[in-house]
Amino acid sequence: MEQREQQAIRSLLDHDFELRKTFRQHADLEKQIKAFNGRPALTAADEALRKQLQKRKLAGMDRMMAIVARHDAHSPASKMS
């Protein structure tokens, strides 16, 4: 995630429940993935679960960016350009 994207997300966290919820889920998934990555070896089941978590994390990022885009589209600054 780029710094600009991070700033946009953080600036909206207090104002958008869906974004806040998705952001927290994204952070939780990141922790779970890091726990798997910290293991010296993974079983096939663990590897499949890790991949599933990564896909959910990516979907969450897509959802967060869509929320930010929705806010950008409705902001007065975006209508001036």
PyMOL Python script that loads the backbone (N, CA, C, O; Angstrom):
from pymol import cmd

cmd.read_pdbstr("""\
ATOM      1  N   MET A   1       0.854  -1.164   0.000  1.00  0.00           N
ATOM      2  CA  MET A   1       0.000   0.000   0.000  1.00  0.00           C
ATOM      3  C   MET A   1       0.905   1.234   0.000  1.00  0.00           C
ATOM      4  O   MET A   1       1.848   1.331   0.786  1.00  0.00           O
ATOM      5  N   GLU A   2       0.602   2.155  -0.884  1.00  0.00           N
ATOM      6  CA  GLU A   2       1.382   3.377  -0.983  1.00  0.00           C
ATOM      7  C   GLU A   2       1.062   4.314   0.176  1.00  0.00           C
ATOM      8  O   GLU A   2       0.002   4.223   0.796  1.00  0.00           O
ATOM      9  N   GLN A   3       1.996   5.207   0.454  1.00  0.00           N
ATOM     10  CA  GLN A   3       1.814   6.147   1.560  1.00  0.00           C
ATOM     11  C   GLN A   3       0.581   7.023   1.348  1.00  0.00           C
ATOM     12  O   GLN A   3      -0.153   7.300   2.297  1.00  0.00           O
ATOM     13  N   ARG A   4       0.351   7.457   0.123  1.00  0.00           N
ATOM     14  CA  ARG A   4      -0.824   8.293  -0.178  1.00  0.00           C
ATOM     15  C   ARG A   4      -2.112   7.533   0.144  1.00  0.00           C
ATOM     16  O   ARG A   4      -3.056   8.095   0.700  1.00  0.00           O
ATOM     17  N   GLU A   5      -2.136   6.241  -0.216  1.00  0.00           N
ATOM     18  CA  GLU A   5      -3.313   5.418   0.066  1.00  0.00           C
ATOM     19  C   GLU A   5      -3.510   5.259   1.565  1.00  0.00           C
ATOM     20  O   GLU A   5      -4.633   5.337   2.064  1.00  0.00           O
ATOM     21  N   GLN A   6      -2.411   5.036   2.282  1.00  0.00           N
ATOM     22  CA  GLN A   6      -2.488   4.901   3.737  1.00  0.00           C
ATOM     23  C   GLN A   6      -3.041   6.171   4.368  1.00  0.00           C
ATOM     24  O   GLN A   6      -3.882   6.105   5.264  1.00  0.00           O
ATOM     25  N   GLN A   7      -2.573   7.324   3.907  1.00  0.00           N
ATOM     26  CA  GLN A   7      -3.049   8.596   4.453  1.00  0.00           C
ATOM     27  C   GLN A   7      -4.537   8.790   4.175  1.00  0.00           C
ATOM     28  O   GLN A   7      -5.282   9.242   5.044  1.00  0.00           O
ATOM     29  N   ALA A   8      -4.963   8.450   2.976  1.00  0.00           N
ATOM     30  CA  ALA A   8      -6.378   8.594   2.621  1.00  0.00           C
ATOM     31  C   ALA A   8      -7.246   7.709   3.506  1.00  0.00           C
ATOM     32  O   ALA A   8      -8.295   8.139   3.988  1.00  0.00           O
ATOM     33  N   ILE A   9      -6.808   6.482   3.715  1.00  0.00           N
ATOM     34  CA  ILE A   9      -7.562   5.548   4.560  1.00  0.00           C
ATOM     35  C   ILE A   9      -7.613   6.060   5.991  1.00  0.00           C
ATOM     36  O   ILE A   9      -8.684   6.118   6.595  1.00  0.00           O
ATOM     37  N   ARG A  10      -6.465   6.430   6.529  1.00  0.00           N
ATOM     38  CA  ARG A  10      -6.421   6.886   7.924  1.00  0.00           C
ATOM     39  C   ARG A  10      -7.249   8.154   8.147  1.00  0.00           C
ATOM     40  O   ARG A  10      -7.838   8.333   9.213  1.00  0.00           O
ATOM     41  N   SER A  11      -7.293   9.024   7.149  1.00  0.00           N
ATOM     42  CA  SER A  11      -8.066  10.261   7.311  1.00  0.00           C
ATOM     43  C   SER A  11      -9.570   9.995   7.363  1.00  0.00           C
ATOM     44  O   SER A  11     -10.326  10.817   7.882  1.00  0.00           O
ATOM     45  N   LEU A  12     -10.005   8.865   6.836  1.00  0.00           N
ATOM     46  CA  LEU A  12     -11.436   8.552   6.800  1.00  0.00           C
ATOM     47  C   LEU A  12     -11.880   7.559   7.874  1.00  0.00           C
ATOM     48  O   LEU A  12     -13.078   7.321   8.032  1.00  0.00           O
ATOM     49  N   LEU A  13     -10.942   6.982   8.606  1.00  0.00           N
ATOM     50  CA  LEU A  13     -11.293   5.941   9.575  1.00  0.00           C
ATOM     51  C   LEU A  13     -12.316   6.406  10.608  1.00  0.00           C
ATOM     52  O   LEU A  13     -13.213   5.647  10.975  1.00  0.00           O
ATOM     53  N   ASP A  14     -12.190   7.636  11.074  1.00  0.00           N
ATOM     54  CA  ASP A  14     -13.111   8.132  12.100  1.00  0.00           C
ATOM     55  C   ASP A  14     -14.496   8.441  11.548  1.00  0.00           C
ATOM     56  O   ASP A  14     -15.451   8.596  12.309  1.00  0.00           O
ATOM     57  N   HIS A  15     -14.607   8.532  10.230  1.00  0.00           N
ATOM     58  CA  HIS A  15     -15.854   8.984   9.618  1.00  0.00           C
ATOM     59  C   HIS A  15     -16.634   7.891   8.891  1.00  0.00           C
ATOM     60  O   HIS A  15     -17.779   8.111   8.494  1.00  0.00           O
ATOM     61  N   ASP A  16     -16.034   6.724   8.712  1.00  0.00           N
ATOM     62  CA  ASP A  16     -16.691   5.690   7.907  1.00  0.00           C
ATOM     63  C   ASP A  16     -16.604   4.345   8.623  1.00  0.00           C
ATOM     64  O   ASP A  16     -15.529   3.754   8.726  1.00  0.00           O
ATOM     65  N   PHE A  17     -17.746   3.870   9.115  1.00  0.00           N
ATOM     66  CA  PHE A  17     -17.783   2.615   9.864  1.00  0.00           C
ATOM     67  C   PHE A  17     -17.311   1.439   9.017  1.00  0.00           C
ATOM     68  O   PHE A  17     -16.529   0.612   9.486  1.00  0.00           O
ATOM     69  N   GLU A  18     -17.778   1.358   7.776  1.00  0.00           N
ATOM     70  CA  GLU A  18     -17.403   0.240   6.911  1.00  0.00           C
ATOM     71  C   GLU A  18     -15.895   0.213   6.680  1.00  0.00           C
ATOM     72  O   GLU A  18     -15.278  -0.852   6.704  1.00  0.00           O
ATOM     73  N   LEU A  19     -15.308   1.375   6.460  1.00  0.00           N
ATOM     74  CA  LEU A  19     -13.864   1.455   6.257  1.00  0.00           C
ATOM     75  C   LEU A  19     -13.129   1.039   7.521  1.00  0.00           C
ATOM     76  O   LEU A  19     -12.154   0.291   7.452  1.00  0.00           O
ATOM     77  N   ARG A  20     -13.583   1.513   8.668  1.00  0.00           N
ATOM     78  CA  ARG A  20     -12.942   1.172   9.939  1.00  0.00           C
ATOM     79  C   ARG A  20     -12.998  -0.337  10.185  1.00  0.00           C
ATOM     80  O   ARG A  20     -12.006  -0.942  10.590  1.00  0.00           O
ATOM     81  N   LYS A  21     -14.156  -0.935   9.940  1.00  0.00           N
ATOM     82  CA  LYS A  21     -14.327  -2.382  10.128  1.00  0.00           C
ATOM     83  C   LYS A  21     -13.413  -3.159   9.181  1.00  0.00           C
ATOM     84  O   LYS A  21     -12.752  -4.111   9.593  1.00  0.00           O
ATOM     85  N   THR A  22     -13.379  -2.754   7.929  1.00  0.00           N
ATOM     86  CA  THR A  22     -12.553  -3.433   6.931  1.00  0.00           C
ATOM     87  C   THR A  22     -11.074  -3.260   7.253  1.00  0.00           C
ATOM     88  O   THR A  22     -10.290  -4.194   7.080  1.00  0.00           O
ATOM     89  N   PHE A  23     -10.684  -2.078   7.720  1.00  0.00           N
ATOM     90  CA  PHE A  23      -9.296  -1.808   8.091  1.00  0.00           C
ATOM     91  C   PHE A  23      -8.863  -2.726   9.234  1.00  0.00           C
ATOM     92  O   PHE A  23      -7.763  -3.279   9.212  1.00  0.00           O
ATOM     93  N   ARG A  24      -9.732  -2.883  10.225  1.00  0.00           N
ATOM     94  CA  ARG A  24      -9.411  -3.760  11.362  1.00  0.00           C
ATOM     95  C   ARG A  24      -9.292  -5.218  10.918  1.00  0.00           C
ATOM     96  O   ARG A  24      -8.400  -5.937  11.366  1.00  0.00           O
ATOM     97  N   GLN A  25     -10.193  -5.647  10.039  1.00  0.00           N
ATOM     98  CA  GLN A  25     -10.115  -7.014   9.516  1.00  0.00           C
ATOM     99  C   GLN A  25      -8.813  -7.206   8.742  1.00  0.00           C
ATOM    100  O   GLN A  25      -8.160  -8.243   8.857  1.00  0.00           O
ATOM    101  N   HIS A  26      -8.447  -6.208   7.961  1.00  0.00           N
ATOM    102  CA  HIS A  26      -7.217  -6.260   7.167  1.00  0.00           C
ATOM    103  C   HIS A  26      -6.000  -6.402   8.084  1.00  0.00           C
ATOM    104  O   HIS A  26      -5.104  -7.202   7.816  1.00  0.00           O
ATOM    105  N   ALA A  27      -5.974  -5.622   9.165  1.00  0.00           N
ATOM    106  CA  ALA A  27      -4.867  -5.691  10.118  1.00  0.00           C
ATOM    107  C   ALA A  27      -4.819  -7.057  10.805  1.00  0.00           C
ATOM    108  O   ALA A  27      -3.738  -7.605  11.017  1.00  0.00           O
ATOM    109  N   ASP A  28      -5.975  -7.602  11.149  1.00  0.00           N
ATOM    110  CA  ASP A  28      -6.035  -8.919  11.780  1.00  0.00           C
ATOM    111  C   ASP A  28      -5.530 -10.001  10.828  1.00  0.00           C
ATOM    112  O   ASP A  28      -4.786 -10.896  11.230  1.00  0.00           O
ATOM    113  N   LEU A  29      -5.937  -9.911   9.573  1.00  0.00           N
ATOM    114  CA  LEU A  29      -5.464 -10.879   8.579  1.00  0.00           C
ATOM    115  C   LEU A  29      -3.954 -10.779   8.408  1.00  0.00           C
ATOM    116  O   LEU A  29      -3.275 -11.796   8.266  1.00  0.00           O
ATOM    117  N   GLU A  30      -3.426  -9.560   8.421  1.00  0.00           N
ATOM    118  CA  GLU A  30      -1.976  -9.357   8.298  1.00  0.00           C
ATOM    119  C   GLU A  30      -1.239 -10.058   9.439  1.00  0.00           C
ATOM    120  O   GLU A  30      -0.214 -10.701   9.215  1.00  0.00           O
ATOM    121  N   LYS A  31      -1.759  -9.937  10.658  1.00  0.00           N
ATOM    122  CA  LYS A  31      -1.145 -10.604  11.809  1.00  0.00           C
ATOM    123  C   LYS A  31      -1.166 -12.119  11.637  1.00  0.00           C
ATOM    124  O   LYS A  31      -0.174 -12.794  11.915  1.00  0.00           O
ATOM    125  N   GLN A  32      -2.296 -12.650  11.179  1.00  0.00           N
ATOM    126  CA  GLN A  32      -2.405 -14.095  10.984  1.00  0.00           C
ATOM    127  C   GLN A  32      -1.424 -14.584   9.918  1.00  0.00           C
ATOM    128  O   GLN A  32      -0.788 -15.626  10.078  1.00  0.00           O
ATOM    129  N   ILE A  33      -1.310 -13.829   8.843  1.00  0.00           N
ATOM    130  CA  ILE A  33      -0.394 -14.204   7.762  1.00  0.00           C
ATOM    131  C   ILE A  33       1.045 -14.156   8.259  1.00  0.00           C
ATOM    132  O   ILE A  33       1.838 -15.043   7.946  1.00  0.00           O
ATOM    133  N   LYS A  34       1.389 -13.128   9.032  1.00  0.00           N
ATOM    134  CA  LYS A  34       2.747 -13.022   9.577  1.00  0.00           C
ATOM    135  C   LYS A  34       3.061 -14.202  10.483  1.00  0.00           C
ATOM    136  O   LYS A  34       4.191 -14.691  10.503  1.00  0.00           O
ATOM    137  N   ALA A  35       2.065 -14.661  11.232  1.00  0.00           N
ATOM    138  CA  ALA A  35       2.278 -15.818  12.100  1.00  0.00           C
ATOM    139  C   ALA A  35       2.619 -17.054  11.272  1.00  0.00           C
ATOM    140  O   ALA A  35       3.501 -17.828  11.643  1.00  0.00           O
ATOM    141  N   PHE A  36       1.928 -17.236  10.162  1.00  0.00           N
ATOM    142  CA  PHE A  36       2.247 -18.358   9.279  1.00  0.00           C
ATOM    143  C   PHE A  36       3.631 -18.178   8.665  1.00  0.00           C
ATOM    144  O   PHE A  36       4.402 -19.133   8.575  1.00  0.00           O
ATOM    145  N   ASN A  37       3.945 -16.959   8.244  1.00  0.00           N
ATOM    146  CA  ASN A  37       5.234 -16.704   7.604  1.00  0.00           C
ATOM    147  C   ASN A  37       6.399 -16.888   8.560  1.00  0.00           C
ATOM    148  O   ASN A  37       7.524 -17.136   8.125  1.00  0.00           O
ATOM    149  N   GLY A  38       6.142 -16.768   9.861  1.00  0.00           N
ATOM    150  CA  GLY A  38       7.191 -16.929  10.853  1.00  0.00           C
ATOM    151  C   GLY A  38       7.519 -18.377  11.174  1.00  0.00           C
ATOM    152  O   GLY A  38       8.492 -18.659  11.874  1.00  0.00           O
ATOM    153  N   ARG A  39       6.725 -19.277  10.672  1.00  0.00           N
ATOM    154  CA  ARG A  39       6.972 -20.698  10.933  1.00  0.00           C
ATOM    155  C   ARG A  39       8.055 -21.220   9.991  1.00  0.00           C
ATOM    156  O   ARG A  39       8.140 -20.792   8.840  1.00  0.00           O
ATOM    157  N   PRO A  40       8.878 -22.143  10.479  1.00  0.00           N
ATOM    158  CA  PRO A  40       9.929 -22.690   9.613  1.00  0.00           C
ATOM    159  C   PRO A  40       9.382 -23.554   8.473  1.00  0.00           C
ATOM    160  O   PRO A  40       9.990 -23.636   7.405  1.00  0.00           O
ATOM    161  N   ALA A  41       8.240 -24.193   8.702  1.00  0.00           N
ATOM    162  CA  ALA A  41       7.630 -25.032   7.659  1.00  0.00           C
ATOM    163  C   ALA A  41       6.121 -25.042   7.869  1.00  0.00           C
ATOM    164  O   ALA A  41       5.628 -24.925   8.991  1.00  0.00           O
ATOM    165  N   LEU A  42       5.405 -25.186   6.761  1.00  0.00           N
ATOM    166  CA  LEU A  42       3.946 -25.234   6.818  1.00  0.00           C
ATOM    167  C   LEU A  42       3.446 -26.553   6.247  1.00  0.00           C
ATOM    168  O   LEU A  42       3.992 -27.073   5.274  1.00  0.00           O
ATOM    169  N   THR A  43       2.403 -27.082   6.867  1.00  0.00           N
ATOM    170  CA  THR A  43       1.753 -28.255   6.295  1.00  0.00           C
ATOM    171  C   THR A  43       0.968 -27.796   5.070  1.00  0.00           C
ATOM    172  O   THR A  43       0.798 -26.598   4.845  1.00  0.00           O
ATOM    173  N   ALA A  44       0.501 -28.742   4.295  1.00  0.00           N
ATOM    174  CA  ALA A  44      -0.300 -28.399   3.117  1.00  0.00           C
ATOM    175  C   ALA A  44      -1.568 -27.648   3.538  1.00  0.00           C
ATOM    176  O   ALA A  44      -1.988 -26.703   2.870  1.00  0.00           O
ATOM    177  N   ALA A  45      -2.166 -28.072   4.640  1.00  0.00           N
ATOM    178  CA  ALA A  45      -3.377 -27.405   5.134  1.00  0.00           C
ATOM    179  C   ALA A  45      -3.068 -25.980   5.589  1.00  0.00           C
ATOM    180  O   ALA A  45      -3.840 -25.057   5.328  1.00  0.00           O
ATOM    181  N   ASP A  46      -1.927 -25.805   6.276  1.00  0.00           N
ATOM    182  CA  ASP A  46      -1.530 -24.468   6.714  1.00  0.00           C
ATOM    183  C   ASP A  46      -1.245 -23.558   5.522  1.00  0.00           C
ATOM    184  O   ASP A  46      -1.615 -22.384   5.529  1.00  0.00           O
ATOM    185  N   GLU A  47      -0.595 -24.096   4.513  1.00  0.00           N
ATOM    186  CA  GLU A  47      -0.290 -23.316   3.310  1.00  0.00           C
ATOM    187  C   GLU A  47      -1.583 -22.900   2.607  1.00  0.00           C
ATOM    188  O   GLU A  47      -1.697 -21.769   2.134  1.00  0.00           O
ATOM    189  N   ALA A  48      -2.546 -23.803   2.538  1.00  0.00           N
ATOM    190  CA  ALA A  48      -3.834 -23.479   1.916  1.00  0.00           C
ATOM    191  C   ALA A  48      -4.554 -22.392   2.715  1.00  0.00           C
ATOM    192  O   ALA A  48      -5.143 -21.482   2.131  1.00  0.00           O
ATOM    193  N   LEU A  49      -4.509 -22.480   4.036  1.00  0.00           N
ATOM    194  CA  LEU A  49      -5.141 -21.473   4.882  1.00  0.00           C
ATOM    195  C   LEU A  49      -4.443 -20.124   4.722  1.00  0.00           C
ATOM    196  O   LEU A  49      -5.103 -19.087   4.648  1.00  0.00           O
ATOM    197  N   ARG A  50      -3.116 -20.135   4.668  1.00  0.00           N
ATOM    198  CA  ARG A  50      -2.359 -18.898   4.483  1.00  0.00           C
ATOM    199  C   ARG A  50      -2.747 -18.225   3.169  1.00  0.00           C
ATOM    200  O   ARG A  50      -2.943 -17.011   3.123  1.00  0.00           O
ATOM    201  N   LYS A  51      -2.858 -19.011   2.109  1.00  0.00           N
ATOM    202  CA  LYS A  51      -3.254 -18.461   0.807  1.00  0.00           C
ATOM    203  C   LYS A  51      -4.675 -17.892   0.861  1.00  0.00           C
ATOM    204  O   LYS A  51      -4.952 -16.849   0.269  1.00  0.00           O
ATOM    205  N   GLN A  52      -5.562 -18.573   1.563  1.00  0.00           N
ATOM    206  CA  GLN A  52      -6.933 -18.082   1.712  1.00  0.00           C
ATOM    207  C   GLN A  52      -6.947 -16.748   2.467  1.00  0.00           C
ATOM    208  O   GLN A  52      -7.679 -15.828   2.103  1.00  0.00           O
ATOM    209  N   LEU A  53      -6.134 -16.655   3.515  1.00  0.00           N
ATOM    210  CA  LEU A  53      -6.036 -15.408   4.274  1.00  0.00           C
ATOM    211  C   LEU A  53      -5.491 -14.281   3.401  1.00  0.00           C
ATOM    212  O   LEU A  53      -5.961 -13.146   3.482  1.00  0.00           O
ATOM    213  N   GLN A  54      -4.501 -14.592   2.570  1.00  0.00           N
ATOM    214  CA  GLN A  54      -3.933 -13.585   1.672  1.00  0.00           C
ATOM    215  C   GLN A  54      -4.981 -13.075   0.681  1.00  0.00           C
ATOM    216  O   GLN A  54      -5.041 -11.880   0.392  1.00  0.00           O
ATOM    217  N   LYS A  55      -5.793 -13.980   0.172  1.00  0.00           N
ATOM    218  CA  LYS A  55      -6.849 -13.580  -0.767  1.00  0.00           C
ATOM    219  C   LYS A  55      -7.878 -12.693  -0.071  1.00  0.00           C
ATOM    220  O   LYS A  55      -8.333 -11.703  -0.645  1.00  0.00           O
ATOM    221  N   ARG A  56      -8.246 -13.042   1.159  1.00  0.00           N
ATOM    222  CA  ARG A  56      -9.196 -12.225   1.910  1.00  0.00           C
ATOM    223  C   ARG A  56      -8.612 -10.851   2.209  1.00  0.00           C
ATOM    224  O   ARG A  56      -9.318  -9.843   2.164  1.00  0.00           O
ATOM    225  N   LYS A  57      -7.310 -10.816   2.516  1.00  0.00           N
ATOM    226  CA  LYS A  57      -6.640  -9.545   2.789  1.00  0.00           C
ATOM    227  C   LYS A  57      -6.649  -8.665   1.541  1.00  0.00           C
ATOM    228  O   LYS A  57      -6.924  -7.468   1.626  1.00  0.00           O
ATOM    229  N   LEU A  58      -6.353  -9.243   0.401  1.00  0.00           N
ATOM    230  CA  LEU A  58      -6.360  -8.501  -0.858  1.00  0.00           C
ATOM    231  C   LEU A  58      -7.766  -7.988  -1.180  1.00  0.00           C
ATOM    232  O   LEU A  58      -7.928  -6.853  -1.628  1.00  0.00           O
ATOM    233  N   ALA A  59      -8.769  -8.816  -0.954  1.00  0.00           N
ATOM    234  CA  ALA A  59     -10.152  -8.386  -1.187  1.00  0.00           C
ATOM    235  C   ALA A  59     -10.512  -7.226  -0.259  1.00  0.00           C
ATOM    236  O   ALA A  59     -11.225  -6.304  -0.654  1.00  0.00           O
ATOM    237  N   GLY A  60     -10.019  -7.281   0.964  1.00  0.00           N
ATOM    238  CA  GLY A  60     -10.257  -6.189   1.906  1.00  0.00           C
ATOM    239  C   GLY A  60      -9.598  -4.901   1.452  1.00  0.00           C
ATOM    240  O   GLY A  60     -10.172  -3.821   1.594  1.00  0.00           O
ATOM    241  N   MET A  61      -8.397  -5.011   0.908  1.00  0.00           N
ATOM    242  CA  MET A  61      -7.710  -3.825   0.390  1.00  0.00           C
ATOM    243  C   MET A  61      -8.498  -3.233  -0.773  1.00  0.00           C
ATOM    244  O   MET A  61      -8.655  -2.016  -0.866  1.00  0.00           O
ATOM    245  N   ASP A  62      -8.983  -4.083  -1.645  1.00  0.00           N
ATOM    246  CA  ASP A  62      -9.804  -3.606  -2.763  1.00  0.00           C
ATOM    247  C   ASP A  62     -11.052  -2.883  -2.248  1.00  0.00           C
ATOM    248  O   ASP A  62     -11.441  -1.845  -2.783  1.00  0.00           O
ATOM    249  N   ARG A  63     -11.672  -3.439  -1.209  1.00  0.00           N
ATOM    250  CA  ARG A  63     -12.871  -2.839  -0.633  1.00  0.00           C
ATOM    251  C   ARG A  63     -12.532  -1.475  -0.012  1.00  0.00           C
ATOM    252  O   ARG A  63     -13.283  -0.513  -0.172  1.00  0.00           O
ATOM    253  N   MET A  64     -11.390  -1.399   0.700  1.00  0.00           N
ATOM    254  CA  MET A  64     -10.990  -0.123   1.296  1.00  0.00           C
ATOM    255  C   MET A  64     -10.738   0.932   0.224  1.00  0.00           C
ATOM    256  O   MET A  64     -11.143   2.084   0.384  1.00  0.00           O
ATOM    257  N   MET A  65     -10.083   0.556  -0.852  1.00  0.00           N
ATOM    258  CA  MET A  65      -9.794   1.517  -1.914  1.00  0.00           C
ATOM    259  C   MET A  65     -11.083   1.966  -2.605  1.00  0.00           C
ATOM    260  O   MET A  65     -11.186   3.115  -3.035  1.00  0.00           O
ATOM    261  N   ALA A  66     -12.053   1.081  -2.712  1.00  0.00           N
ATOM    262  CA  ALA A  66     -13.344   1.460  -3.291  1.00  0.00           C
ATOM    263  C   ALA A  66     -14.060   2.465  -2.387  1.00  0.00           C
ATOM    264  O   ALA A  66     -14.697   3.399  -2.874  1.00  0.00           O
ATOM    265  N   ILE A  67     -13.954   2.274  -1.086  1.00  0.00           N
ATOM    266  CA  ILE A  67     -14.569   3.207  -0.140  1.00  0.00           C
ATOM    267  C   ILE A  67     -13.899   4.575  -0.247  1.00  0.00           C
ATOM    268  O   ILE A  67     -14.576   5.603  -0.270  1.00  0.00           O
ATOM    269  N   VAL A  68     -12.573   4.584  -0.311  1.00  0.00           N
ATOM    270  CA  VAL A  68     -11.838   5.844  -0.458  1.00  0.00           C
ATOM    271  C   VAL A  68     -12.241   6.531  -1.759  1.00  0.00           C
ATOM    272  O   VAL A  68     -12.455   7.743  -1.782  1.00  0.00           O
ATOM    273  N   ALA A  69     -12.344   5.768  -2.830  1.00  0.00           N
ATOM    274  CA  ALA A  69     -12.733   6.340  -4.128  1.00  0.00           C
ATOM    275  C   ALA A  69     -14.141   6.926  -4.052  1.00  0.00           C
ATOM    276  O   ALA A  69     -14.412   7.979  -4.629  1.00  0.00           O
ATOM    277  N   ARG A  70     -15.027   6.246  -3.345  1.00  0.00           N
ATOM    278  CA  ARG A  70     -16.393   6.751  -3.187  1.00  0.00           C
ATOM    279  C   ARG A  70     -16.389   8.092  -2.451  1.00  0.00           C
ATOM    280  O   ARG A  70     -17.115   9.015  -2.822  1.00  0.00           O
ATOM    281  N   HIS A  71     -15.564   8.189  -1.404  1.00  0.00           N
ATOM    282  CA  HIS A  71     -15.452   9.448  -0.666  1.00  0.00           C
ATOM    283  C   HIS A  71     -14.837  10.534  -1.543  1.00  0.00           C
ATOM    284  O   HIS A  71     -15.282  11.682  -1.518  1.00  0.00           O
ATOM    285  N   ASP A  72     -13.819  10.175  -2.316  1.00  0.00           N
ATOM    286  CA  ASP A  72     -13.180  11.147  -3.213  1.00  0.00           C
ATOM    287  C   ASP A  72     -14.174  11.681  -4.229  1.00  0.00           C
ATOM    288  O   ASP A  72     -14.160  12.868  -4.555  1.00  0.00           O
ATOM    289  N   ALA A  73     -15.029  10.815  -4.726  1.00  0.00           N
ATOM    290  CA  ALA A  73     -16.010  11.224  -5.734  1.00  0.00           C
ATOM    291  C   ALA A  73     -17.037  12.194  -5.164  1.00  0.00           C
ATOM    292  O   ALA A  73     -17.607  13.006  -5.892  1.00  0.00           O
ATOM    293  N   HIS A  74     -17.267  12.103  -3.860  1.00  0.00           N
ATOM    294  CA  HIS A  74     -18.265  12.961  -3.228  1.00  0.00           C
ATOM    295  C   HIS A  74     -17.665  14.180  -2.541  1.00  0.00           C
ATOM    296  O   HIS A  74     -18.399  15.003  -1.995  1.00  0.00           O
ATOM    297  N   SER A  75     -16.341  14.308  -2.559  1.00  0.00           N
ATOM    298  CA  SER A  75     -15.717  15.447  -1.887  1.00  0.00           C
ATOM    299  C   SER A  75     -15.759  16.678  -2.784  1.00  0.00           C
ATOM    300  O   SER A  75     -15.663  16.556  -4.005  1.00  0.00           O
ATOM    301  N   PRO A  76     -15.901  17.854  -2.196  1.00  0.00           N
ATOM    302  CA  PRO A  76     -15.952  19.088  -2.996  1.00  0.00           C
ATOM    303  C   PRO A  76     -14.679  19.320  -3.807  1.00  0.00           C
ATOM    304  O   PRO A  76     -14.749  19.866  -4.909  1.00  0.00           O
ATOM    305  N   ALA A  77     -13.519  18.917  -3.288  1.00  0.00           N
ATOM    306  CA  ALA A  77     -12.255  19.128  -3.999  1.00  0.00           C
ATOM    307  C   ALA A  77     -12.217  18.366  -5.307  1.00  0.00           C
ATOM    308  O   ALA A  77     -11.637  18.842  -6.283  1.00  0.00           O
ATOM    309  N   SER A  78     -12.831  17.181  -5.345  1.00  0.00           N
ATOM    310  CA  SER A  78     -12.799  16.381  -6.575  1.00  0.00           C
ATOM    311  C   SER A  78     -13.666  16.992  -7.668  1.00  0.00           C
ATOM    312  O   SER A  78     -13.440  16.739  -8.851  1.00  0.00           O
ATOM    313  N   LYS A  79     -14.649  17.787  -7.285  1.00  0.00           N
ATOM    314  CA  LYS A  79     -15.539  18.396  -8.275  1.00  0.00           C
ATOM    315  C   LYS A  79     -14.940  19.653  -8.897  1.00  0.00           C
ATOM    316  O   LYS A  79     -15.423  20.133  -9.922  1.00  0.00           O
ATOM    317  N   MET A  80     -13.886  20.187  -8.274  1.00  0.00           N
ATOM    318  CA  MET A  80     -13.229  21.373  -8.805  1.00  0.00           C
ATOM    319  C   MET A  80     -12.281  21.048  -9.937  1.00  0.00           C
ATOM    320  O   MET A  80     -12.004  21.906 -10.776  1.00  0.00           O
ATOM    321  N   SER A  81     -11.769  19.806  -9.979  1.00  0.00           N
ATOM    322  CA  SER A  81     -10.794  19.461 -11.009  1.00  0.00           C
ATOM    323  C   SER A  81     -11.433  19.020 -12.288  1.00  0.00           C
ATOM    324  O   SER A  81     -10.734  18.697 -13.248  1.00  0.00           O
TER     325      SER A  81
END
""", "prot")
cmd.dss("prot")
cmd.show_as("cartoon", "prot")
cmd.util.cbc("prot")
cmd.orient("prot")
